[in-house]
Amino acid sequence: MHIPPYDNANQPLIDTADDRVPLNYFNIVKLKAGEVFEYAVPGYETCIVPATGTIDVNIDGAAYDGVGNRTADVWDGEPEGVYVPSGAKARLACVSDRAEIFVAGACHEKTLEPFAVTADDIDLVQYGSDDTKTHRKIKHILGQKHHGRVGRLLVSELYTVGQGGWSGFPPHKHDTDRLPDETRHDETYNFRFRPNNGFGMQLVQREDGKVGDAYHIVDGSTIVLDKGYHPCVVAPGYEMYYFTILGGLSQRPLVQYFQPDHAWQIETIPGIKDMIAKFK
């Protein structure tokens, strides 16, 4: 499902117990200098990631000041974040002129400990090639480095390298718990483009072989993925970014199942096996 960009007035785009992706939570919070936003999400652990701007964060009395170093857009520096345990009260105070903040969440009842994720903690993976039209990089904010400190939540930023090309290819899905071949992970994306008048397309190919869905994505589009194979593509001349939230049903590591007709291309895309391993 495609949610076109709109002013959500700091209210969740994907709330708790969403009937499409009940394992996910997603909010975009926009603040001006001196403004404060507070929230608590019982039953969901969350991660606060400034898209742009700088904020001071307080989690039930634990202070994390000066989070976020990007000014112009999501290409302007490395991501930073703060992990918020399930049900904890989070307070966000804007200390730059403006801030736009992603709040990503996954269903998880157990309460863990909060912590900050600095630019040095980001786990970077770059794979693909210009020849295969699959060149991209992934910045894992909550990835393998945080196993044991996080319950079911995976948070990443994905960038196309160069202008144009495919992402999430070969087509893959993760909508059914059937280990060791696949895990159920609900997924939510928020897209950005450079220049920001860029566009792309999100495909959702159904497992039954019927013709699937194609969504026209623009700067600020949110995609909700409940089932199906889901590659996406950016138009030539534009770079694409998407903020990625994955929430696991039974475990945190993601096991992707690649569409059998196209899985052979795993052997043709440089570095893709390293990318797959980083989600496990």
C-alpha positions in Angstrom: 0.0 0.0 0.0 1.2 3.5 -0.8 0.6 6.5 1.6 1.3 9.7 -0.4 3.1 12.5 1.5 0.9 14.6 3.7 1.1 16.7 6.9 0.6 14.1 9.6 0.8 16.8 12.3 3.2 14.6 14.3 0.7 11.8 14.5 1.7 8.2 13.6 1.5 7.2 9.9 1.5 3.6 11.1 0.0 3.3 14.5 0.1 0.3 16.9 -1.9 -2.8 15.8 -2.2 -1.6 12.2 -4.3 -4.1 10.3 -1.7 -4.2 7.5 1.6 -4.3 9.4 0.8 -4.9 13.0 4.5 -5.5 13.8 5.5 -2.0 12.7 5.1 1.5 14.1 6.1 4.7 12.2 5.9 8.4 12.9 7.5 11.5 11.3 7.9 14.3 13.8 8.6 17.9 12.7 9.8 20.4 15.2 11.1 24.0 15.2 13.8 25.4 17.6 12.7 25.0 21.2 9.7 22.8 20.5 9.2 19.5 22.4 7.5 16.3 21.5 6.8 13.5 23.9 5.6 10.0 23.3 5.3 6.5 24.7 4.3 3.3 22.8 3.4 0.4 25.1 4.2 -2.9 23.5 6.5 -1.4 20.9 10.2 -0.7 21.1 11.2 2.3 19.0 14.2 4.1 17.5 14.5 7.8 17.1 16.5 8.9 14.0 16.7 12.5 12.9 16.4 12.8 9.1 17.6 16.4 9.5 18.3 18.7 12.4 19.6 18.1 15.9 17.6 17.1 19.0 18.1 16.4 22.7 16.5 13.2 23.7 15.5 12.0 27.2 14.3 8.5 27.8 12.8 8.1 31.3 15.5 10.3 32.7 18.4 9.1 30.6 19.7 12.1 28.5 21.2 11.9 25.0 22.1 15.4 23.8 22.9 16.6 20.4 21.5 13.7 18.4 21.6 14.3 14.6 24.1 16.1 12.4 22.4 16.4 9.0 21.2 19.8 7.8 20.2 19.9 4.2 18.8 16.4 3.6 19.4 12.7 4.3 22.5 12.7 2.1 24.1 15.4 4.3 26.1 13.2 6.8 25.7 10.0 8.7 22.6 8.9 10.6 22.4 8.9 14.4 19.7 7.6 16.7 18.4 6.6 20.1 16.9 3.2 21.0 13.7 3.5 23.2 12.6 0.4 25.1 9.0 -0.7 24.9 6.6 1.6 26.7 9.3 4.1 27.9 8.6 7.8 27.8 10.6 9.7 25.2 11.1 13.4 25.1 12.5 15.1 22.0 13.6 18.7 22.1 14.7 20.5 19.0 18.0 22.4 19.4 18.5 23.3 15.7 16.4 25.7 13.6 14.3 22.8 12.5 14.3 19.0 12.8 12.5 16.2 11.0 12.6 13.0 13.0 11.8 9.4 12.1 10.4 7.2 14.8 10.6 3.6 13.9 9.0 0.8 15.9 8.5 -2.9 16.2 6.1 -4.9 18.4 8.0 -6.2 21.4 6.8 -6.6 25.0 10.0 -7.0 26.9 11.6 -3.9 28.3 15.3 -3.5 27.5 17.8 -0.6 28.2 18.0 2.6 26.1 21.1 3.5 24.2 22.4 6.0 21.6 23.6 5.0 18.2 26.4 7.4 16.9 27.7 7.7 13.4 30.7 5.4 14.4 28.2 2.7 15.3 26.6 2.5 11.8 27.2 -0.8 10.0 27.8 0.1 6.3 27.3 -2.4 3.4 27.7 -1.5 -0.2 27.0 -3.9 -3.0 25.8 -4.3 -6.6 27.2 -2.6 -9.7 26.4 -0.1 -12.3 26.5 -2.9 -14.9 23.7 -4.9 -13.1 21.8 -1.7 -12.3 21.7 -2.7 -8.7 24.4 -0.5 -7.1 23.5 0.7 -3.6 24.6 1.1 0.0 22.9 0.3 3.3 23.5 2.0 6.5 22.3 -0.2 9.4 21.3 1.9 12.4 20.0 -1.0 14.4 21.6 -4.0 12.7 23.8 -6.9 13.6 25.9 -4.8 16.0 23.0 -4.5 18.3 21.9 -8.1 18.7 21.1 -8.7 22.4 20.2 -5.1 23.0 17.1 -4.9 20.8 14.1 -7.2 20.6 12.6 -7.5 17.1 13.4 -4.2 15.4 15.7 -3.6 12.5 16.3 -0.1 11.2 18.3 0.9 8.1 18.8 3.6 5.6 19.2 2.5 1.9 20.7 4.6 -0.8 21.0 4.0 -4.5 24.6 4.6 -5.7 24.5 6.8 -8.8 21.3 7.8 -10.7 18.7 5.3 -11.6 18.6 1.5 -11.0 16.9 -1.2 -9.0 16.8 -1.9 -5.3 15.4 -4.9 -3.4 16.4 -7.0 -6.4 16.1 -9.9 -7.1 12.5 -9.8 -5.9 12.2 -11.2 -2.4 9.6 -11.5 0.4 9.4 -12.2 4.1 5.8 -12.5 4.9 5.6 -16.1 6.3 7.4 -17.7 9.3 8.8 -21.0 7.9 12.3 -21.3 9.1 14.9 -21.9 7.9 13.7 -20.6 4.5 11.9 -17.4 5.5 10.8 -15.2 8.4 7.8 -13.0 8.9 9.0 -9.4 9.1 6.5 -6.6 8.5 8.2 -3.7 6.6 7.6 0.0 6.1 9.5 2.4 3.9 9.7 6.2 3.6 11.3 7.5 0.4 13.3 10.6 -0.5 14.8 11.6 -3.8 17.7 13.9 -4.9 16.8 16.2 -6.6 13.6 16.1 -4.7 11.3 16.2 -7.7 12.6 12.7 -8.5 10.3 9.6 -8.6 10.4 5.9 -8.8 8.1 2.8 -8.6 7.5 0.3 -6.0 6.3 -3.1 -7.2 4.5 -5.7 -5.1 4.4 -9.1 -6.9 2.0 -11.6 -5.5 3.0 -15.1 -4.8 0.0 -16.6 -6.6 1.4 -15.5 -9.9 -1.3 -13.0 -10.6 -0.3 -9.5 -11.8 0.7 -7.5 -8.8 0.6 -3.8 -7.9 2.8 -0.8 -9.0 2.9 2.4 -6.9 4.2 5.7 -8.1 6.6 6.9 -5.3 7.7 10.5 -4.8 9.7 12.4 -2.2 8.0 11.6 1.1 6.1 8.5 0.0 5.5 5.8 2.6 5.1 2.2 1.5 3.5 -0.5 3.7 4.5 -4.0 2.8 2.3 -6.7 4.2 3.0 -9.5 1.7 4.5 -10.3 -1.6 7.8 -9.8 -3.5 8.8 -6.1 -3.5 11.6 -4.7 -5.7 11.6 -0.9 -6.4 13.3 1.3 -9.0 14.3 4.9 -9.3 14.1 6.9 -12.6 17.3 7.7 -14.5 18.8 11.0 -13.4 17.7 10.7 -9.7 19.1 9.3 -6.5 16.8 7.4 -4.2 16.9 6.9 -0.4 14.5 5.0 1.8 14.2 4.7 5.5 13.5 1.1 6.4 11.6 -0.4 9.3 11.5 -4.2 9.8 9.7 -5.9 12.7 10.0 -9.6 13.2 7.3 -11.9 14.4 9.3 -14.7 16.0 12.9 -13.4 15.8 15.0 -10.4 15.0 17.3 -11.8 12.2 15.6 -11.5 8.7 15.5 -14.4 6.4 14.5 -13.3 2.9 12.9 -15.7 0.3 13.9 -14.8 -3.3 11.4 -15.3 -6.1 12.4 -18.6 -7.7 12.1 -17.4 -11.3 14.7 -14.6 -10.6 16.8 -16.0 -7.7 19.6 -17.0 -10.1 20.6 -13.4 -10.3 21.9 -13.6 -6.7 25.0 -15.2 -8.4 25.4 -12.2 -10.8 25.2 -9.2 -8.4 28.5 -8.4 -6.7 28.4 -8.4 -2.9 24.7 -9.3 -2.6 25.4 -12.4 -0.4 27.2 -10.1 2.1 24.1 -7.9 2.1 21.8 -10.8 2.8 24.0 -12.0 5.6 24.0 -8.6 7.3 20.3 -8.8 7.9 20.7 -12.1 9.8 
